[in-house]
Amino acid sequence: MKNGKPIIGLTSSCETSDNNYRIQLPENYLSTIRHFGGIPVLLPVGAGEDELELLIGLCDGILLTGGNDIDPVLFGETILNDSVEITPERDKTEMTVCRLAAEQKKPMLGICRGIQMMNVYFGGTLYQDIPTQAPSAEKHRMEAPYHRTSHNCVLTEGSPLRSLVGKEAIGVNSHHHQSVKDIAPGFQLMGACEDGIVEAIWNPDEKFQWGVQWHPERIWDIEESSAKVFEAFVEACKA
């Protein structure tokens, strides 16, 4: 905590372009954490365990950000088809982040890929490709513009998210082709799309371990429920 503001570690993505290897993160994650009263710190892909242990020890909470696909080998499967694009170095880093954050009892919020990584780390599985494995009329990979909602998420009765927003359903955006299949042991459903695809999970045995499939950092200014997710997370990081 710095001047009453929680320090929040954000996972990063990586890519090679023009023969340059880049570690990066969309700016709206950083600006959103700042808006809700936190101080963002980057957790770089490829960092060693000692480095991550030090960084996470300095943090009051961890945000697992969105990005490309998780290697199916991590949940006991082989790659289904060409739609699955993996980054093993990011998977390795984030599995270590999840372990250290859990060991240190840090509040955790997973967004899009982040909910999937949390679910896999704690023992759940994924649909590798929704159109192939769970076809639906609902479109889960929306086209631009992304600053809007694209479908509803029906909230589970008695869940903390439903209690937080005071609604049976909320509007969410959607930009993914993978999703939670079998929810990890210890976690519970907080919300799902009307076609049954999981949109939110939580661990009732921890102070704050939430995952959401949508991108609240893109719509919190137009969708109050997404703002409330960040408010709850940052508040948990202060406790």
N, C-alpha and C positions, 0 to 999 in steps of 0.2 A: 504494500500500500504506500502511495506517495501523495502527501498532502490530502489525504482522505479519498484519493482516487485509486481503485484497484488496478493492478498491473495484469494485463490479460495477454497470454501468449497465443499467437495465431499461426497455424500451420501454413506452409507455403507450397507453391507448385514449382515445376522446373521445365525447361525446354531448351533445345539447342537450335539456334537460328544464326545463319551467316557465320557458322563455325564458332559461335560464342554460346557458352552454356550459361543460362540465366536462371536465377532463383527469383520468383516474383509472386505478387499477390494483387488482385484487383483493389484499387484504392477505396472502393465503397465499404469494404470490411473495416478498414482503418478509421474512416470518417464516421462510420456508424458507432463503433466502440467509443470513439471520442465524444460523439453527440450524447451518448447515454452515460457518460461520466467515467469511462475507463481510460487507461493508458495502454495502447497496443504495442506489443513487442513481437517481432518476427522470429519464428522458430524455423531455421533454414533446413531445407531438404539436404540430407547428407551429413548433418551434424552427428558427431559421435555421442555415445551414451554419456560420457562425462560432461560434455558440453550441454546436452539436453537436460541432464540431471541438475546442473547448475542453473540453467535458464528457468526450468520449471519450478525450481525451488524459490526463485525470485518472483514468480508469478502468483497471483491470487486466483486465477482461473484460466482455463484453456478453451479456445475456440478451434474446432476442427472444421476447416473451410471446404468449399466445393472444389470440383475439378474432375479429372478423368477417372477411368474405371479402376477397380480394385482387382488384383490378380486372383482369379478363382481358386488357385492352389491354396490360398489362405483359408478357404472354407471347404477344402476337400474335393474340388472339381477341376476339370480341365477347361480351357477356353472353348466356349460354345460356337462362336462364329466371328466373322471379321468385324462386327460392330464393337467388339470388346477391345479397348485400347488401354494398355496398362503402362505403369511407370514403377518398376520394382523398387527403385531407390526411394521414391516417395512412400510406398507401402512400408518399407523397412523402417524409415524414420517415424512414420505415424504409429506403427505398432509399438515402437519404443515410447513415443509420447503418451499413448494410451496407458501403457503399463506404469510409467513413472507417475503420471497424473493420478491414476487410481491408487497407487501405493502411497502417494502424498496427500490423498483425500482432497484433491483440487476439484472445484466445480467444473463441469464440462458441458459444453454445448456443441453439438454436431450439426452442420448445415449441409444438405444435399449429399455429396460424397462423405461428408463428416458423419452423418447418421449411419451410413453404410459401413464406414470404418469402425465406428463404435460397436455396431451390431456384430461385425465379424470378429473384432478383438475379443468381445465377451462371449463368443461361442455361437452366434447366429449365422444364417446363410442369406444369400442374395438371389434375386432373379438377375441373371446376367444380362438379359435382353427382354424387356417387357413385351415388345411386339411379337417375339417368338414364343416366349414361355407363358405369358399371361395376356393374350391379346384382348383389347378392349376398344370400344368406340371412343373412350376418353383419350384425349391427346395429352401425353405427359412430356413431350418435348415441344414446347410452344415456339412459335416464330416471333421475331422482333415485331413491335417493341416489347421490352421485358418489364417496363415500369407499369405493370397492370396485373390484375388477377386473371387466372384462366379457368379455374374450376373450384369447386368447394371441397373443403375437408370437414368431414363429419366427426365431431369430437366425442370421445368416449365418456359416457356418464360416470361421474365420480373421479375423473382424472384431474390432475392439477391444472392442465391447460384449459379445460372447460370451466373450472372454477375461476381461473384467472380472468378469462375474457367474458364470462357470463353469457355464452351463446352455445347453441347446439351445433352450429356449423360456422365456418369462417371461409373467406376467400383467400386463395393462395395462388402463387405463380407456379410454373412447372417447367423444368428444363433438365430432364434426365431420361435415361433409357434403362437404368438399373434401379433396383429398389430392394428394401428388406423383404425377404421371403419368410424364413423361420425366425421369429424374434428371439434374441439371445436369452438364455436362462437368467432369471432375476429381473428382466425388463418386462414392461407391460405396454400395451397399446394405448396411446393417447388420442389418436385420430387416424382416419383413413379416408381416401377418396371414395366416392360413391360406387366405384367399380371394385373396391376391396383392396386396392394398393395402399400399403402402409404409408402414412404421412407423418406420424409422430410417435415416439416411444419415450419411456422414462424408466428410471430405476428407483423404486420407492424406498429402497434401503440406503440410499446415499443422499447427501444434502442437496446436490443438484447434478444429475446426469440426464440431460434431455437431448434428443435428436429430432430434427425436423427435416423433411425431404425437400421442402421448398426453400426459396432464397429470401428470407425476411429482410436482409440488408438492402434488397432492391425495392421493397415496397412498404417499408415501415412508415413512410410519410403519408401514404394513402390508405393503408390498412392498419387500423388500430391494434388488431390482434398481433401483428408482427412486431409492432413497437413494444407491446407488453411482454413478448418473449425476451427481447433484449433488456427491458427493465428488470424482469425477474432474474435473468442471468447475472447482470451487473450487481444487483442487490445481493445475490447469493455470494458473489465474489468479495463483497465487503464484510460479510459475516465472519 
